[in-house]
Amino acid sequence: MAKGDDALAKKKNKAIRKRNRRAGAGTTEAIEGVQSHKRRRRAGTRRVCEAMCYSLPTPDDPFLNKKKHRKSSDSYQNNRPVERVDELADSDSDSELMTEKPLKKAKPGNANGVKGDNDKKSPARSNQRAQANGSQKGDGKVPSSRPLKKVVWDPSLDRVGLEAKGKKGDASTAAERAFQLAVSSIFEVRDSDDNSTEALGSAVGEFEPQWWQACAQGVGVLGSGCGTSCVQAYVVGAAPHVAVQRKLYGSTQGPIALFLVKSKEQALSVRQICKPLKKALNIHSVSLHSDASIEHQVSGLAMQTQDIVVATPDRLCELLNLSALSISSVSYVVVDGLDDLISDGFKEQLEIISQQLHKGLQVGVLSRTFSAETVSAVGNWLQHPIVRAVTEKNVPTSSACISQLVSVVTTQGSKVLKFDKILEQVRKNQESNQIKGDVLLLVKSIEEFPAMDLLLKHKFVPQIISEPAIAPREERRRILVAKFDTSIQPSLLSKVEVTINYDLCWPIQHYSQVLTGMARNSLNGRIETLCSGAAALQANDLVNLLEACGQSVPRPLLLLAQAAALLHK
């Protein structure tokens, strides 16, 4: 005897209750999986294995992926074949099959253009989506975006005492756990009882800890260099941000981390490094580039969640214009290869993206070279304070974004006049809060310094580095004074934002030490050099250093170097 509808419904409900009672059914991962399944079912893009199919495979369709083999229903109004999307771009998450449909204008309040399953039933869910997508409804009480939380955590590879920390259940512990799992998965180091910390330490280079230390402090990062080590560093740094945002706000409808790259090849390469995070932390990543069909990308973004988005600026701007993606929930941004992006013509797109992001985010900028145009673009992304991370400890990479200005003077009177103008400009910048660090003055002899009265004129209190510090009064400002051959502590030199070389008569090695050690937490570093005829022997070395750092070389300095070369011959 056939069972009635009530019996079938009872049996189905019993199976649902049993599934919901199993361990892990209430986790974020399980809920996201159910929601993704619902979105695929409503869009009519379920896999063949999720529905009954009695058709046989054919050479044209060996995997039965085309809609004509499926059972017809009201939801299958479009009988065109479905193509398998290998790039969502190139996403191996829940939705690999997407129906190719014409683009529709998204409804306001839903950046993905897809109506959720519980939008009508749950007002809280609607408010959550409105917050995630940056829209306001009703009386305007819903904020345009959820507030961002910066959590300080410990970027240590040592796991001793981690279980004791885990009992607190705070956001810092979640970030530390996510960080350590990300390091283990990205660097493919298996857990062991004896040498897990040693194995991780040997696999990690010198660049990665510099980046992670900045992420743990919640400040911006300026990276000089490129390569796999840079990608591994910022991919691992994204894991704590995703973990903290999930713990504070739960599942979101938009990405939490955004990586901007220049090409399809780089996007696929970066996403390949992100793949281990899916198994370790259930962090989903997608790559978006202009070589893939935008219709497929719009459909894929609507049918799945994404925590990390690796995108080229041009395709990301297209998706933002179509309201297919919202970046209002992004809290971690990395611009990989800023100089290459600008040279490829993406400067305008980068400005559009930066305007749609919130202020005060965790931002990292990577660049191999720093021309004047690149330095100007860096200022649009990073804010004081920052941390510098370098792949190679050489002068060009360590002195990134530090302006080097050289003035050639012929007489002592012109030198004093130029020094007076420099002090006046420094004083104005300090009053306008453009200079937040210290000012350093390098002289040949402190006892015979001829322009000491100018310091007092501009309300500067000279402080000799070799003598005890004197706290200046509020109306006066401190200026550090040192001889060119004085050994300055790295901690003191790192806080110097402006350096003035009154006499360039020492070897270029001393100049390089000051240049690579100053302004470690600022983007506005500047070194002013007054060069007279007595510095003709160092002029050629200074010209070579300026050219290596991508700085402009003044013509009087070139003439001075050429004259010194002729005299040497």
C-alpha positions as semicolon CSV with decimal commas, in nm:
position;residue;x (nm);y (nm);z (nm)
1;M;0,000;0,000;0,000
2;A;0,132;0,338;-0,096
3;K;0,204;0,574;0,184
4;G;0,001;0,891;0,217
5;D;0,131;1,245;0,198
6;D;0,122;1,283;0,576
7;A;0,342;0,980;0,627
8;L;0,591;1,098;0,370
9;A;0,603;1,444;0,523
10;K;0,651;1,293;0,868
11;K;0,938;1,079;0,746
12;K;1,101;1,375;0,573
13;N;1,070;1,597;0,880
14;K;1,220;1,325;1,096
15;A;1,522;1,306;0,868
16;I;1,559;1,684;0,879
17;R;1,548;1,687;1,260
18;K;1,806;1,411;1,274
19;R;2,035;1,601;1,042
20;N;1,999;1,920;1,244
21;R;2,082;1,739;1,568
22;R;2,409;1,599;1,446
23;A;2,737;1,750;1,566
24;G;2,839;2,061;1,378
25;A;2,500;2,129;1,222
26;G;2,482;2,474;1,378
27;T;2,825;2,590;1,268
28;T;2,880;2,868;1,021
29;E;3,022;2,626;0,765
30;A;2,715;2,401;0,772
31;I;2,475;2,695;0,748
32;E;2,665;2,840;0,453
33;G;2,653;2,504;0,278
34;V;2,274;2,481;0,319
35;Q;2,228;2,837;0,198
36;S;2,446;2,775;-0,107
37;H;2,242;2,462;-0,187
38;K;1,921;2,662;-0,166
39;R;2,053;2,934;-0,392
40;R;2,157;2,678;-0,654
41;R;1,820;2,506;-0,636
42;R;1,624;2,829;-0,675
43;A;1,845;2,938;-0,965
44;G;1,802;2,602;-1,137
45;T;2,172;2,529;-1,146
46;R;2,198;2,214;-0,936
47;R;2,449;1,952;-1,034
48;V;2,323;1,641;-1,208
49;C;2,408;1,428;-0,906
50;E;2,163;1,633;-0,696
51;A;1,861;1,530;-0,906
52;M;1,730;1,210;-1,067
53;C;1,860;1,153;-1,417
54;Y;1,793;0,853;-1,641
55;S;1,969;0,980;-1,954
56;L;2,277;0,814;-2,088
57;P;2,599;1,007;-2,150
58;T;2,688;1,103;-2,504
59;P;3,019;1,204;-2,664
60;D;2,897;1,565;-2,674
61;D;2,791;1,556;-2,308
62;P;2,980;1,277;-2,127
63;F;2,907;1,413;-1,777
64;L;2,538;1,495;-1,832
65;N;2,589;1,860;-1,746
66;K;2,337;2,000;-1,993
67;K;1,989;2,105;-1,888
68;K;1,815;1,905;-2,159
69;H;1,893;1,588;-1,964
70;R;1,721;1,715;-1,653
71;K;1,361;1,675;-1,558
72;S;1,158;1,973;-1,677
73;S;0,996;2,191;-1,414
74;D;0,871;2,544;-1,371
75;S;1,213;2,662;-1,259
76;Y;1,377;2,541;-1,582
77;Q;1,243;2,796;-1,825
78;N;1,565;2,838;-2,014
79;N;1,659;2,519;-2,200
80;R;1,997;2,640;-2,321
81;P;2,291;2,416;-2,229
82;V;2,493;2,486;-1,916
83;E;2,863;2,529;-1,949
84;R;3,105;2,417;-1,684
85;V;3,285;2,715;-1,542
86;D;3,644;2,640;-1,458
87;E;3,700;2,998;-1,345
88;L;3,446;3,176;-1,138
89;A;3,680;3,299;-1,202
90;D;3,859;2,968;-1,126
91;S;3,666;2,889;-0,809
92;D;3,639;2,540;-0,666
93;S;3,368;2,629;-0,414
94;D;3,008;2,513;-0,414
95;S;2,890;2,647;-0,748
96;E;3,095;2,526;-1,041
97;L;2,798;2,511;-1,276
98;M;2,630;2,837;-1,359
99;T;2,353;2,915;-1,603
100;E;2,441;3,171;-1,863
101;K;2,162;3,429;-1,831
102;P;2,138;3,790;-1,940
103;L;2,241;4,041;-1,676
104;K;1,964;4,200;-1,476
105;K;1,987;4,515;-1,279
106;A;2,018;4,430;-0,913
107;K;1,749;4,542;-0,674
108;P;1,848;4,808;-0,421
109;G;1,952;4,663;-0,089
110;N;2,109;4,350;-0,237
111;A;2,448;4,399;-0,393
112;N;2,458;4,047;-0,531
113;G;2,131;4,080;-0,719
114;V;1,992;3,756;-0,568
115;K;1,689;3,734;-0,344
116;G;1,760;3,529;-0,033
117;D;1,549;3,245;0,099
118;N;1,470;3,405;0,433
119;D;1,436;3,770;0,328
120;K;1,059;3,772;0,383
121;K;1,054;3,554;0,691
122;S;1,340;3,706;0,889
123;P;1,366;4,086;0,928
124;A;1,693;4,041;1,114
125;R;1,837;3,863;0,815
126;S;1,726;4,151;0,591
127;N;1,891;4,402;0,821
128;Q;2,209;4,197;0,821
129;R;2,217;4,191;0,442
130;A;2,149;4,563;0,428
131;Q;2,442;4,625;0,658
132;A;2,670;4,398;0,458
133;N;2,575;4,554;0,125
134;G;2,591;4,916;0,236
135;S;2,222;4,998;0,187
136;Q;1,969;5,167;0,415
137;K;1,607;5,072;0,449
138;G;1,302;5,198;0,630
139;D;1,362;5,473;0,882
140;G;1,737;5,483;0,818
141;K;1,832;5,327;1,153
142;V;2,030;5,053;0,982
143;P;2,395;5,168;0,946
144;S;2,542;5,187;0,599
145;S;2,806;4,933;0,699
146;R;2,900;4,735;1,003
147;P;3,171;4,887;1,223
148;L;3,521;4,752;1,179
149;K;3,710;4,611;1,473
150;K;4,087;4,602;1,492
151;V;4,213;4,333;1,724
152;V;4,571;4,314;1,844
153;W;4,705;3,959;1,841
154;D;5,036;3,780;1,882
155;P;5,208;3,678;1,555
156;S;5,422;3,416;1,727
157;L;5,487;3,074;1,578
158;D;5,517;2,919;1,924
159;R;5,208;2,716;2,017
160;V;5,292;2,668;2,384
161;G;5,000;2,775;2,601
162;L;4,757;2,809;2,312
163;E;4,503;2,576;2,473
164;A;4,501;2,789;2,788
165;K;4,438;3,099;2,579
166;G;4,157;2,925;2,396
167;K;3,947;2,903;2,712
168;K;3,893;3,280;2,707
169;G;3,712;3,266;2,374
170;D;3,800;3,625;2,282
171;A;3,872;3,766;1,939
172;S;4,247;3,780;1,998
173;T;4,262;3,408;2,063
174;A;4,057;3,339;1,750
175;A;4,299;3,551;1,547
176;E;4,601;3,368;1,689
177;R;4,449;3,029;1,617
178;A;4,363;3,128;1,262
179;F;4,712;3,267;1,211
180;Q;4,885;2,948;1,322
181;L;4,657;2,724;1,117
182;A;4,712;2,946;0,814
183;V;5,090;2,932;0,853
184;S;5,082;2,552;0,882
185;S;4,859;2,511;0,575
186;I;5,027;2,768;0,350
187;F;5,381;2,654;0,424
188;E;5,274;2,285;0,423
189;V;5,421;2,209;0,765
190;R;5,254;1,920;0,946
191;D;5,190;1,932;1,317
192;S;5,435;1,745;1,533
193;D;5,497;1,719;1,906
194;D;5,868;1,792;1,902
195;N;5,968;2,034;1,630
196;S;5,657;2,209;1,502
197;T;5,788;2,554;1,596
198;E;6,134;2,480;1,454
199;A;5,983;2,349;1,130
200;L;5,768;2,657;1,088
201;G;6,060;2,885;1,167
202;S;6,278;2,721;0,904
203;A;6,004;2,742;0,639
204;V;5,931;3,110;0,701
205;G;6,172;3,369;0,560
206;E;6,261;3,719;0,680
207;F;5,992;3,913;0,494
208;E;5,686;3,731;0,633
209;P;5,739;3,812;1,007
210;Q;5,773;4,181;0,923
211;W;5,435;4,177;0,748
212;W;5,264;3,973;1,021
213;Q;5,396;4,200;1,296
214;A;5,234;4,498;1,123
215;C;4,906;4,309;1,078
216;A;4,906;4,217;1,447
217;Q;4,948;4,584;1,542
218;G;4,669;4,695;1,307
219;V;4,882;4,942;1,106
220;G;4,948;4,976;0,735
221;V;5,233;4,793;0,564
222;L;5,462;4,926;0,291
223;G;5,633;4,632;0,121
224;S;5,932;4,681;-0,106
225;G;5,966;4,387;-0,340
226;C;5,757;4,110;-0,493
227;G;5,750;3,734;-0,531
228;T;5,606;3,427;-0,365
229;S;5,723;3,528;-0,019
230;C;5,518;3,849;-0,043
231;V;5,205;3,660;-0,152
232;Q;5,240;3,405;0,128
233;A;5,285;3,686;0,379
234;Y;4,966;3,876;0,298
235;V;4,757;3,561;0,240
236;V;4,843;3,437;0,590
237;G;4,780;3,786;0,726
238;A;4,425;3,775;0,590
239;A;4,329;3,468;0,798
240;P;4,316;3,649;1,138
241;H;4,104;3,926;0,986
242;V;3,852;3,678;0,850
243;A;3,842;3,492;1,182
244;V;3,787;3,810;1,385
245;Q;3,512;3,945;1,158
246;R;3,334;3,608;1,162
247;K;3,349;3,592;1,540
248;L;3,218;3,945;1,585
249;Y;2,955;3,960;1,309
250;G;2,901;3,605;1,188
251;S;2,856;3,523;0,821
252;T;2,863;3,816;0,578
253;Q;2,736;3,858;0,224
254;G;3,053;4,029;0,105
255;P;3,426;3,960;0,108
256;I;3,643;4,037;0,408
257;A;3,980;4,045;0,231
258;L;4,055;4,202;-0,108
259;F;4,371;4,148;-0,314
260;L;4,428;4,371;-0,617
261;V;4,657;4,229;-0,886
262;K;4,743;4,332;-1,242
263;S;4,663;4,026;-1,459
264;K;4,480;3,697;-1,489
265;E;4,799;3,496;-1,440
266;Q;4,880;3,673;-1,116
267;A;4,520;3,638;-0,993
268;L;4,525;3,261;-1,051
269;S;4,867;3,232;-0,889
270;V;4,757;3,420;-0,577
271;R;4,437;3,222;-0,550
272;Q;4,631;2,897;-0,579
273;I;4,816;2,996;-0,261
274;C;4,481;3,081;-0,095
275;K;4,332;2,734;-0,161
276;P;4,478;2,560;0,149
277;L;4,285;2,805;0,369
278;K;3,956;2,645;0,260
279;K;4,041;2,311;0,418
280;A;4,214;2,456;0,724
281;L;3,974;2,743;0,810
282;N;3,684;2,713;0,562
283;I;3,792;3,041;0,400
284;H;3,654;3,061;0,047
285;S;3,844;3,254;-0,219
286;V;3,758;3,354;-0,576
287;S;3,953;3,522;-0,854
288;L;3,796;3,782;-1,080
289;H;3,961;3,894;-1,402
290;S;3,858;4,024;-1,741
291;D;3,950;3,705;-1,932
292;A;3,646;3,522;-1,788
293;S;3,283;3,585;-1,882
294;I;3,128;3,851;-1,663
295;E;2,787;3,675;-1,679
296;H;2,938;3,365;-1,519
297;Q;3,109;3,570;-1,252
298;V;2,790;3,755;-1,163
299;S;2,598;3,427;-1,135
300;G;2,873;3,265;-0,930
301;L;2,900;3,555;-0,687
302;A;2,525;3,541;-0,632
303;M;2,524;3,168;-0,556
304;Q;2,812;3,139;-0,310
305;T;2,989;3,315;-0,027
306;Q;3,338;3,455;-0,069
307;D;3,577;3,556;0,208
308;I;3,877;3,649;-0,008
309;V;3,850;3,813;-0,351
310;V;4,154;3,828;-0,580
311;A;4,066;4,071;-0,859
312;T;4,206;4,292;-1,127
313;P;4,097;4,657;-1,090
314;D;3,915;4,674;-1,423
315;R;3,694;4,370;-1,362
316;L;3,628;4,468;-1,001
317;C;3,505;4,812;-1,112
318;E;3,273;4,647;-1,367
319;L;3,120;4,423;-1,100
320;L;3,081;4,717;-0,862
321;N;2,898;4,915;-1,130
322;L;2,663;4,621;-1,185
323;S;2,603;4,589;-0,808
324;A;2,711;4,227;-0,837
325;L;2,961;4,264;-0,553
326;S;2,984;4,477;-0,242
327;I;3,312;4,567;-0,071
328;S;3,151;4,738;0,228
329;S;3,252;4,450;0,457
330;V;3,619;4,450;0,350
331;S;3,862;4,504;0,638
332;Y;4,190;4,388;0,480
333;V;4,320;4,520;0,146
334;V;4,644;4,443;-0,036
335;V;4,761;4,622;-0,352
336;D;5,015;4,386;-0,507
337;G;5,250;4,557;-0,753
338;L;5,138;4,919;-0,737
339;D;5,400;5,035;-0,985
340;D;5,291;4,771;-1,240
341;L;4,924;4,857;-1,193
342;I;4,991;5,225;-1,259
343;S;5,208;5,153;-1,563
344;D;4,932;4,926;-1,705
345;G;4,678;5,211;-1,685
346;F;4,482;5,111;-1,374
347;K;4,539;5,434;-1,181
348;E;4,182;5,560;-1,230
349;Q;4,029;5,225;-1,130
350;L;4,244;5,217;-0,816
351;E;4,115;5,560;-0,715
352;I;3,754;5,447;-0,765
353;I;3,809;5,137;-0,550
354;S;3,984;5,329;-0,273
355;Q;3,694;5,575;-0,254
356;Q;3,444;5,292;-0,195
357;L;3,648;5,140;0,088
358;H;3,621;5,251;0,449
359;K;3,887;5,458;0,617
360;G;4,109;5,303;0,879
361;L;4,132;4,958;0,721
362;Q;4,429;4,727;0,737
363;V;4,604;4,811;0,409
364;G;4,920;4,669;0,257
365;V;5,093;4,807;-0,052
366;L;5,363;4,619;-0,245
367;S;5,579;4,775;-0,513
368;R;5,915;4,696;-0,669
369;T;6,001;5,055;-0,765
370;F;5,888;5,390;-0,624
371;S;5,869;5,664;-0,882
372;A;5,711;6,002;-0,809
373;E;5,375;5,881;-0,943
374;T;5,392;5,563;-0,735
375;V;5,477;5,754;-0,417
376;S;5,179;5,984;-0,476
377;A;4,949;5,681;-0,517
378;V;5,084;5,517;-0,201
379;G;4,966;5,819;-0,003
380;N;4,607;5,750;-0,112
381;W;4,615;5,402;0,043
382;L;4,836;5,423;0,352
383;Q;4,806;5,649;0,652
384;H;5,042;5,725;0,938
385;P;5,170;5,517;1,113
386;I;5,303;5,238;0,893
387;V;5,553;4,952;0,911
388;R;5,809;4,890;0,639
389;A;5,871;4,536;0,518
390;V;6,156;4,469;0,275
391;T;6,250;4,156;0,085
392;E;6,612;4,263;0,041
393;K;6,801;4,490;0,277
394;N;6,954;4,729;0,028
395;V;6,941;5,106;-0,008
396;P;6,672;5,133;-0,283
397;T;6,422;4,906;-0,106
398;S;6,488;5,032;0,247
399;S;6,456;5,398;0,143
400;A;6,125;5,362;-0,041
401;C;5,905;5,675;-0,035
402;I;6,179;5,886;0,128
403;S;6,241;6,205;-0,070
404;Q;6,605;6,299;-0,124
405;L;6,657;6,666;-0,207
406;V;7,002;6,805;-0,288
407;S;7,081;7,177;-0,310
408;V;7,419;7,290;-0,447
409;V;7,540;7,614;-0,288
410;T;7,843;7,818;-0,387
411;T;7,902;8,053;-0,092
412;Q;7,857;8,039;0,284
413;G;7,591;8,311;0,270
414;S;7,380;8,118;0,022
415;K;7,412;7,805;0,238
416;V;7,282;7,990;0,546
417;L;6,998;8,140;0,343
418;K;6,897;7,796;0,210
419;F;6,919;7,648;0,559
420;D;6,689;7,923;0,687
421;K;6,429;7,837;0,422
422;I;6,445;7,468;0,510
423;L;6,388;7,541;0,879
424;E;6,093;7,766;0,796
425;Q;5,935;7,492;0,585
426;V;5,989;7,233;0,858
427;R;5,830;7,461;1,118
428;K;5,521;7,515;0,899
429;N;5,486;7,142;0,838
430;Q;5,503;7,073;1,210
431;E;5,237;7,334;1,281
432;S;5,009;7,178;1,020
433;N;5,080;6,832;1,169
434;Q;5,232;6,708;0,843
435;I;5,550;6,611;1,029
436;K;5,483;6,381;1,324
437;G;5,836;6,256;1,385
438;D;6,166;6,409;1,492
439;V;6,401;6,636;1,298
440;L;6,771;6,550;1,274
441;L;7,054;6,794;1,188
442;L;7,391;6,649;1,080
443;V;7,687;6,884;1,101
444;K;8,062;6,859;1,062
445;S;8,139;7,013;1,400
446;I;7,888;7,100;1,672
447;E;8,118;7,355;1,841
448;E;8,180;7,548;1,518
449;F;7,827;7,531;1,376
450;P;7,768;7,880;1,225
451;A;7,388;7,876;1,205
452;M;7,296;7,792;1,563
453;D;7,111;8,124;1,604
454;L;6,874;8,024;1,321
455;L;6,751;7,729;1,527
456;L;6,653;7,962;1,810
457;K;6,497;8,203;1,564
458;H;6,257;7,932;1,442
459;K;6,185;7,815;1,801
460;F;6,387;7,495;1,780
461;V;6,556;7,358;2,091
462;P;6,886;7,194;1,989
463;Q;6,946;6,860;2,158
464;I;7,288;6,703;2,117
465;I;7,242;6,329;2,079
466;S;7,549;6,251;2,292
467;E;7,409;6,460;2,582
468;P;7,105;6,390;2,810
469;A;6,770;6,479;2,662
470;I;6,609;6,810;2,755
471;A;6,229;6,834;2,745
472;P;6,146;7,145;2,539
473;R;5,868;7,381;2,630
474;E;5,536;7,359;2,446
475;E;5,603;7,663;2,228
476;R;5,939;7,524;2,119
477;R;6,027;7,213;1,919
478;R;6,313;6,975;1,958
479;I;6,574;6,927;1,686
480;L;6,835;6,654;1,721
481;V;7,191;6,761;1,642
482;A;7,472;6,512;1,577
483;K;7,807;6,493;1,406
484;F;7,819;6,298;1,082
485;D;8,036;6,023;1,235
486;T;7,824;5,983;1,551
487;S;7,670;5,641;1,602
488;I;7,295;5,699;1,636
489;Q;7,080;5,433;1,800
490;P;6,845;5,260;1,550
491;S;6,544;5,313;1,778
492;L;6,611;5,688;1,785
493;L;6,691;5,712;1,415
494;S;6,374;5,524;1,315
495;K;6,161;5,805;1,462
496;V;6,336;6,075;1,257
497;E;6,116;6,203;0,977
498;V;6,328;6,488;0,839
499;T;6,708;6,489;0,816
500;I;6,913;6,795;0,721
501;N;7,272;6,747;0,603
502;Y;7,437;7,084;0,656
503;D;7,777;6,970;0,533
504;L;7,816;6,679;0,291
505;C;8,182;6,606;0,351
506;W;8,172;6,248;0,476
507;P;8,173;5,910;0,298
508;I;7,854;5,804;0,126
509;Q;7,825;5,504;0,362
510;H;7,724;5,736;0,648
511;Y;7,462;5,895;0,425
512;S;7,324;5,549;0,334
513;Q;7,304;5,441;0,700
514;V;7,095;5,745;0,789
515;L;6,880;5,704;0,477
516;T;6,797;5,336;0,540
517;G;6,738;5,382;0,914
518;M;6,513;5,690;0,927
519;A;6,133;5,721;0,890
520;R;6,053;5,357;0,961
521;N;5,694;5,441;1,059
522;S;5,616;5,727;0,822
523;L;5,549;5,789;0,454
524;N;5,664;6,151;0,462
525;G;6,035;6,093;0,515
526;R;6,264;6,357;0,368
527;I;6,638;6,414;0,368
528;E;6,773;6,758;0,270
529;T;7,138;6,789;0,167
530;L;7,339;7,110;0,127
531;C;7,628;7,041;-0,106
532;S;7,912;7,288;-0,165
533;G;8,235;7,271;-0,364
534;A;8,407;7,093;-0,076
535;A;8,181;6,792;-0,140
536;A;8,295;6,742;-0,498
537;L;8,464;6,412;-0,412
538;Q;8,135;6,267;-0,283
539;A;7,923;6,413;-0,562
540;N;7,965;6,119;-0,801
541;D;7,871;5,864;-0,532
542;L;7,568;6,071;-0,438
543;V;7,457;6,088;-0,803
544;N;7,479;5,708;-0,836
545;L;7,279;5,659;-0,517
546;L;7,005;5,899;-0,626
547;E;6,973;5,723;-0,961
548;A;6,957;5,381;-0,794
549;C;6,675;5,503;-0,569
550;G;6,479;5,655;-0,858
551;Q;6,526;6,012;-0,734
552;S;6,572;6,315;-0,956
553;V;6,930;6,436;-0,985
554;P;6,969;6,817;-1,003
555;R;7,179;6,949;-1,288
556;P;7,422;7,147;-1,064
557;L;7,508;6,823;-0,883
558;L;7,580;6,649;-1,215
559;L;7,808;6,934;-1,320
560;L;7,987;6,919;-0,986
561;A;8,040;6,543;-1,024
562;Q;8,172;6,586;-1,379
563;A;8,413;6,859;-1,269
564;A;8,543;6,639;-0,989
565;A;8,595;6,352;-1,235
566;L;8,797;6,576;-1,468
567;L;9,017;6,697;-1,185
568;H;9,073;6,340;-1,069
569;K;9,199;6,244;-1,415
